[in-house]
């Protein structure tokens, strides 16, 4: 674990004058809470953690960071799984947990304005009485924050039909890395000029700090039906997924779990899943007549691809239990393995059988079990590589296997991340997916927002990249020439 030097007392005093004593965490004991996010493989102790409660306080903090060239990492609930909220050495963490107010609910225009610390599920909780809901639903939606969802462009089970976070973010208030305040997008569906809100969503905290977010909410459908289908293996289940999409249907969600994931979910929440090689959860929503017709069609396609058991949830309680098992799958794997790595890759749906066969081969070849959970409808895989860090070398072997799986995704025409982000963990994989001109173009965008690279530095890019650097040329990092050593 990396540890940084303490901040100069003068700077700490400035931060306390902005936030009060309770808004600044600096004791080593308390800082340990913030040394990592949901990915615990990497740990860095921040110099301080600051807890603002307003946009003005965020601006004041970032102004100081810009003046003193202090790197900072914005953090929401810390549930991310790619090390995106990992502190950086000799930097601070800007925790937005106290900025948790829902500022405006505009039902006639289907808009909600929130601060970044608002919990995902609380948005639906506020508007469900009006028969609306907020569609992006990561498995951690009961604890993850909207600000973190914006940073990672989070998805969830229902992103197949309703889209990722970027589909539901219309506008943002953003504190740029120099402390200035800008507004990107707005409440209308299509604001003029460049789509800078689209650039910001999914930028993983490298372009600034969102302090207000305008969200689009969705009318609750008339009817929702959830079907559960058991198959001999994930190959047959994958073929059923392709058949459903090829038939022109667009379910609200299509989720898949393999036998290891089923075992884990059953041990955790007793969802009453069948003991099978591949399990599909298909949710259909819309007008009653349409949903009932589609349900029959999904059953036919499932049976024609080898489904030997099909159930349809008969009550809201049964439906909730089905989804509880799926959303608990990541954490539940801890019941069948002392340690595991959660990966996040994307493939074309049609490549699912081949990729699954390759994952099984790699699992056997490396002597490590892999549990698989998918957003199968859009090809988003979540392989969980199981290992025991008490066995020398097994953690490194598990990480290497997880990267081999990502290489499979790239080779199949997919991506190294669907919703968890690149962060610290997968930045070494970026060079395998993108050519140098692609990475250089991304860097130019980053430099336009943050020339000193203070906002979540070291993340996303595979090697340190400096603003103004030419290929083969060494340019000192701004922090090297900013009196950094004198400040600590």
C-alpha positions in Angstrom: 0.0 0.0 0.0 1.3 3.4 -0.9 1.2 6.2 1.6 1.6 9.9 1.0 3.3 12.7 3.0 0.9 14.8 5.1 -0.3 18.1 3.7 1.3 21.3 4.7 -0.5 22.7 7.8 -1.2 26.0 5.9 -3.2 24.1 3.3 -5.0 22.0 5.8 -6.0 25.2 7.6 -7.4 26.6 4.3 -9.4 23.5 3.8 -10.8 23.6 7.3 -11.7 27.3 6.9 -13.9 26.2 3.9 -15.4 23.0 5.3 -15.1 23.3 9.1 -13.3 20.8 11.3 -15.7 17.9 10.5 -15.3 18.4 6.8 -11.6 17.5 6.8 -10.4 14.0 7.6 -6.6 13.7 8.1 -6.0 11.2 10.8 -4.4 7.9 9.5 -7.0 5.8 11.3 -9.9 7.5 9.4 -8.0 7.7 6.1 -7.8 3.9 5.9 -11.5 3.9 5.0 -10.8 5.7 1.8 -7.6 3.8 0.6 -9.5 1.8 -2.0 -12.9 1.5 -3.7 -14.7 -1.8 -4.4 -11.6 -3.1 -6.0 -9.4 -3.9 -3.0 -6.3 -5.2 -4.9 -4.9 -1.7 -5.0 -4.6 0.6 -1.9 -3.2 4.1 -1.5 -3.5 6.3 1.5 -4.7 9.8 0.6 -3.1 12.8 2.4 -6.6 14.0 3.3 -10.3 13.5 2.6 -12.5 16.5 2.2 -16.3 16.4 2.5 -17.9 19.4 0.8 -21.7 20.1 1.0 -22.1 22.6 -1.8 -20.8 23.5 -5.3 -19.2 26.6 -3.9 -17.1 24.5 -1.4 -16.1 22.2 -4.2 -15.0 25.2 -6.3 -13.0 26.6 -3.4 -11.2 23.3 -2.8 -10.4 22.7 -6.5 -9.1 26.3 -6.7 -6.6 25.5 -4.0 -5.6 22.2 -5.6 -5.0 24.0 -8.9 -2.9 26.7 -7.2 -0.9 24.2 -5.2 -0.9 21.5 -7.9 -2.4 19.0 -5.6 -3.9 16.0 -7.4 -7.5 15.0 -6.3 -9.8 12.1 -6.8 -13.6 12.6 -6.6 -15.4 9.8 -4.8 -19.0 8.8 -4.4 -20.0 5.7 -2.5 -16.8 3.9 -3.3 -18.6 0.9 -4.9 -16.6 1.0 -8.2 -14.9 -2.2 -9.3 -12.0 -0.9 -11.5 -10.1 1.3 -9.0 -11.5 4.5 -10.4 -11.8 6.1 -7.0 -8.4 4.8 -5.8 -6.5 7.7 -4.2 -3.3 8.9 -5.8 0.0 9.3 -4.0 0.4 12.7 -2.4 -3.2 13.6 -3.3 -6.5 14.2 -1.7 -9.9 12.5 -1.9 -12.9 14.7 -2.6 -15.8 12.8 -1.1 -19.2 13.9 -2.4 -21.2 11.8 0.0 -22.6 14.8 1.8 -23.9 16.4 -1.4 -26.9 14.0 -1.4 -30.0 16.2 -2.0 -32.6 15.7 -4.7 -32.9 19.4 -5.7 -35.9 19.3 -8.1 -38.6 16.9 -9.2 -40.3 18.0 -12.5 -42.9 15.3 -13.2 -44.6 17.1 -16.2 -41.2 17.2 -18.0 -39.9 13.9 -16.6 -36.8 15.5 -15.1 -35.1 15.2 -11.8 -32.1 17.3 -10.7 -29.8 15.8 -8.1 -26.5 16.3 -6.4 -23.8 13.7 -7.1 -24.0 11.9 -3.7 -27.7 10.9 -4.2 -28.1 7.1 -4.1 -29.3 5.6 -7.4 -32.3 3.8 -6.0 -33.4 7.0 -4.1 -34.3 8.6 -7.4 -36.9 6.0 -8.2 -38.0 6.1 -4.6 -38.8 9.8 -5.0 -40.8 9.5 -8.2 -42.4 6.1 -8.0 -45.6 7.6 -6.5 -46.1 9.3 -9.8 -45.6 6.0 -11.7 -42.1 6.9 -12.9 -38.7 5.3 -12.4 -35.0 5.9 -13.0 -33.9 3.2 -15.5 -30.1 2.6 -15.0 -29.9 0.0 -12.3 -26.4 -1.3 -11.5 -26.4 -4.3 -9.1 -25.2 -1.9 -6.4 -28.0 0.6 -7.0 -29.1 0.5 -3.3 -25.7 2.0 -2.3 -24.0 3.5 -5.4 -24.2 7.2 -6.1 -25.4 9.1 -9.2 -22.1 10.9 -9.4 -20.2 7.6 -9.6 -22.7 6.3 -12.1 -22.0 9.4 -14.3 -18.2 8.9 -14.0 -18.4 5.3 -15.1 -21.4 5.5 -17.4 -23.0 2.7 -15.4 -25.5 0.3 -16.9 -27.4 -2.5 -15.2 -29.8 -5.3 -16.1 -32.3 -3.0 -17.8 -29.8 -1.1 -20.0 -30.7 -3.4 -22.9 -34.0 -1.6 -23.5 -33.5 1.6 -21.6 -29.9 2.5 -22.2 -26.9 3.3 -20.0 -26.5 6.3 -17.7 -25.5 8.6 -20.7 -29.0 8.0 -22.1 -30.5 9.5 -19.0 -28.2 12.4 -18.2 -29.4 15.6 -20.0 -27.2 18.2 -18.3 -24.4 18.7 -15.7 -23.0 21.4 -13.6 -19.2 20.7 -13.5 -16.3 22.2 -11.6 -13.4 22.1 -13.9 -9.9 21.2 -12.6 -9.0 24.9 -12.4 -12.0 25.6 -10.2 -14.2 27.3 -12.8 -17.8 26.3 -13.1 -19.5 25.3 -16.4 -22.8 23.9 -17.4 -23.0 21.1 -20.0 -26.2 20.2 -21.7 -29.5 21.2 -20.1 -33.1 20.1 -19.5 -33.9 20.0 -23.2 -33.3 16.8 -25.2 -30.9 18.4 -27.7 -29.0 21.5 -26.8 -26.9 23.3 -29.5 -23.2 23.0 -29.7 -20.9 20.1 -29.0 -22.2 17.3 -26.8 -19.9 18.0 -23.9 -22.2 16.3 -21.5 -21.8 13.1 -23.6 -18.0 13.6 -23.3 -18.1 14.0 -19.6 -20.3 11.0 -18.8 -18.0 8.0 -18.7 -14.8 10.1 -18.4 -14.1 8.4 -15.0 -13.5 11.7 -13.1 -10.6 12.8 -15.3 -12.3 15.9 -16.7 -13.7 17.5 -13.5 -16.2 17.1 -10.7 -20.0 17.0 -11.4 -21.9 18.9 -8.7 -25.4 18.8 -10.2 -26.9 16.3 -12.6 -30.1 16.6 -14.6 -31.7 13.2 -15.1 -34.4 11.9 -17.4 -36.9 9.6 -15.7 -39.2 7.1 -17.4 -42.9 6.3 -17.1 -43.5 2.9 -15.5 -44.8 0.4 -18.0 -48.4 -1.0 -17.7 -47.2 -4.6 -17.3 -44.0 -6.3 -16.3 -43.4 -10.1 -16.5 -40.3 -12.0 -15.5 -39.4 -15.4 -17.0 -36.8 -17.8 -15.7 -35.5 -20.5 -18.1 -33.1 -23.4 -17.2 -30.7 -24.8 -19.8 -28.2 -27.6 -19.8 -25.3 -25.1 -20.4 -24.6 -21.4 -21.2 -24.2 -22.4 -24.9 -27.9 -23.3 -25.2 -28.8 -20.3 -23.1 -26.7 -18.0 -25.4 -28.4 -19.5 -28.4 -31.8 -18.6 -26.9 -30.6 -15.0 -26.4 -29.6 -14.7 -30.0 -32.9 -16.2 -31.1 -34.9 -13.7 -28.9 -33.1 -10.7 -30.4 -33.1 -12.1 -33.9 -36.9 -12.4 -33.6 -37.1 -8.6 -33.3 -38.0 -8.5 -29.6 -36.4 -6.0 -27.2 -36.9 -7.3 -23.6 -36.3 -4.9 -20.8 -33.6 -7.3 -19.6 -31.9 -10.6 -20.5 -29.6 -11.9 -17.8 -27.6 -15.1 -17.7 -25.9 -17.0 -14.9 -23.8 -20.2 -15.0 -23.9 -23.0 -12.5 -21.2 -21.5 -10.2 -23.0 -18.2 -10.0 -26.3 -20.0 -9.4 -24.7 -21.9 -6.5 -23.5 -18.6 -5.0 -26.8 -16.8 -5.3 -28.7 -19.7 -3.8 -26.3 -19.8 -0.8 -26.8 -16.1 -0.2 -30.5 -15.3 -0.8 -32.2 -18.7 -1.6 -33.8 -17.4 -4.8 -35.0 -20.9 -5.6 -33.1 -21.1 -8.9 -33.0 -24.5 -10.7 -29.7 -26.3 -10.6 -28.7 -26.0 -14.2 -25.7 -25.2 -16.4 -27.2 -21.9 -17.7 -30.0 -19.8 -16.4 -31.8 -17.0 -18.3 -33.8 -14.3 -16.6 -35.9 -12.5 -19.2 -38.0 -9.5 -18.3 -40.6 -8.1 -20.6 -42.5 -4.9 -20.1 -45.1 -2.7 -21.9 -48.8 -3.0 -22.7 -50.4 -6.1 -21.3 -51.4 -7.6 -24.6 -48.0 -7.1 -26.1 -46.2 -8.5 -23.1 -48.4 -11.7 -23.0 -47.8 -12.3 -26.7 -44.0 -11.8 -26.4 -43.9 -14.1 -23.3 -45.3 -17.0 -25.4 -42.7 -16.3 -28.1 -39.8 -16.2 -25.6 -41.0 -19.5 -24.1 -41.1 -21.1 -27.6 -37.6 -19.9 -28.4 -36.2 -21.0 -25.1 -37.7 -24.5 -25.4 -36.5 -24.9 -29.0 -32.9 -24.2 -27.7 -33.1 -26.8 -25.0 -34.7 -25.1 -22.0 -36.0 -27.9 -19.7 -37.7 -25.8 -17.1 -39.5 -22.4 -17.6 -41.1 -20.4 -14.8 -42.9 -17.1 -14.8 -43.0 -15.0 -11.6 -46.6 -14.9 -10.5 -46.3 -12.1 -7.9 -44.3 -9.0 -7.3 -42.6 -10.8 -4.4 -41.6 -13.7 -6.7 -40.2 -11.3 -9.2 -38.3 -9.4 -6.5 -36.7 -12.6 -5.3 -35.6 -13.6 -8.8 -33.9 -10.2 -9.2 -32.5 -10.3 -5.7 -30.6 -13.4 -6.5 -29.1 -11.9 -9.7 -28.2 -8.6 -8.1 -26.6 -10.4 -5.1 -24.4 -12.6 -7.4 -21.2 -10.6 -7.1 -21.1 -10.5 -3.4 -22.5 -14.0 -3.1 -19.5 -15.5 -4.8 -17.6 -14.8 -1.5 -19.6 -17.8 -0.1 -18.0 -20.2 -2.5 -14.5 -18.7 -2.7 -12.3 -16.7 -0.3 -11.2 -14.3 -3.0 -12.3 -13.4 -6.5 -11.7 -10.9 -9.3 -14.8 -9.3 -11.0 -14.1 -8.6 -14.7 -16.2 -6.7 -17.1 -16.0 -7.2 -20.9 -18.3 -6.9 -23.9 -18.7 -9.2 -26.9 -21.2 -9.4 -29.8 -24.1 -11.5 -28.7 -23.5 -14.0 -31.5 -20.0 -14.7 -30.1 -21.3 -15.8 -26.7 -21.0 -19.6 -27.3 -17.5 -19.5 -28.7 -16.2 -17.1 -26.0 -17.8 -19.1 -23.2 -16.1 -22.3 -24.5 -12.8 -20.4 -24.5 -13.3 -19.2 -20.9 -14.0 -22.7 -19.9 -10.8 -23.9 -21.6 -8.7 -21.2 -20.0 -10.3 -22.0 -16.6 -9.2 -25.6 -16.8 -5.8 -24.7 -18.3 -5.1 -22.4 -15.4 -6.7 -24.5 -12.6 -9.0 -21.6 -11.5 -12.7 -21.7 -11.4 -14.6 -18.9 -13.2 -18.2 -18.0 -12.3 -20.1 -16.2 -15.1 -22.8 -13.6 -14.8 -23.9 -11.7 -17.9 -26.0 -8.8 -19.1 -26.6 -11.3 -22.0 -28.9 -9.2 -24.0 -26.1 -6.6 -24.8 -23.2 -9.0 -24.6 -21.8 -7.6 -21.3 -19.9 -10.3 -19.5 -19.0 -10.4 -15.8 -16.6 -13.3 -15.3 -15.6 -13.8 -11.7 -12.2 -15.5 -11.4 -12.1 -17.4 -8.1 -8.9 -17.8 -6.1 -7.3 -18.0 -2.7 -4.7 -15.3 -2.0 -3.3 -17.5 0.8 -1.9 -19.8 -1.9 1.4 -18.2 -3.2 1.1 -17.0 -6.7 -2.6 -17.6 -7.1 -3.7 -14.0 -7.0 -1.3 -13.1 -9.8 -2.5 -16.1 -11.8 -6.1 -15.0 -11.3 -5.4 -11.5 -12.5 -3.6 -12.9 -15.6 -6.5 -15.1 -16.3 -8.9 -12.2 -16.1 -6.9 -10.2 -18.6 -6.8 -13.2 -21.0 -10.6 -13.2 -20.8 -10.6 -9.5 -21.8 -8.2 -10.3 -24.7 -10.9 -12.8 -25.8 -13.4 -10.1 -25.8 -11.2 -7.8 -27.9 -10.5 -10.6 -30.4 -14.3 -11.2 -30.7 -14.8 -7.6 -31.7 -15.8 -6.4 -28.2 -14.5 -4.2 -25.5 -12.6 -4.4 -22.2 -15.4 -2.7 -20.2 -19.1 -2.4 -20.5 -19.9 -0.4 -17.3 -17.2 -0.8 -14.6 -14.8 1.5 -16.4 -11.0 1.3 -17.0 -9.8 3.0 -13.8 -6.5 1.7 -12.4 -7.1 -2.0 -13.0 -7.5 -2.2 -16.8 -5.4 0.8 -18.0 -2.7 -1.7 -19.2 -5.3 -3.2 -21.5 -6.1 0.0 -23.3 -3.1 -0.4 -25.7 -4.4 -3.7 -26.7 -7.8 -2.2 -27.8 -6.8 1.1 -29.2 -4.1 2.3 -31.6 -1.7 5.0 -30.6 -3.5 7.8 -32.6 -6.7 6.8 -30.8 -5.1 7.1 -27.3 -3.4 10.4 -28.4 -6.8 11.9 -29.4 -8.3 10.9 -26.0 -5.4 12.6 -24.3 -5.9 15.8 -26.2 -9.5 15.9 -24.9 -8.3 15.3 -21.4 -5.7 18.1 -21.7 -8.3 20.5 -23.0 -10.1 20.1 -19.7 -7.2 19.5 -17.4 -3.7 20.6 -18.7 -2.1 19.9 -15.3 -3.7 16.5 -15.0 -4.8 17.0 -11.4 -8.3 15.4 -11.7 -8.0 11.6 -11.1 -4.6 11.4 -12.6 -2.9 8.0 -13.5 -6.2 6.4 -14.4 -7.5 5.1 -17.8 -4.3 5.6 -19.9 -1.8 2.8 -20.0 1.3 4.9 -19.6 1.8 8.5 -18.2 0.8 10.9 -20.9 1.6 14.6 -20.6 -0.1 17.6 -22.3 2.0 18.9 -25.1 4.2 15.8 -25.4 5.2 14.6 -28.8 6.1 11.0 -29.6 9.5 10.1 -28.2 9.8 13.5 -26.4 10.1 13.8 -22.6 8.1 16.6 -21.1 8.4 17.0 -17.2 5.0 16.4 -15.5 3.6 19.7 -14.2 3.8 18.3 -10.6 7.6 17.9 -11.1 8.1 21.6 -11.7 5.4 23.0 -9.3 7.4 22.8 -6.0 5.7 19.6 -5.1 8.5 18.4 -2.9 8.5 21.7 -1.0 4.8 21.4 -0.1 5.0 18.1 1.7 
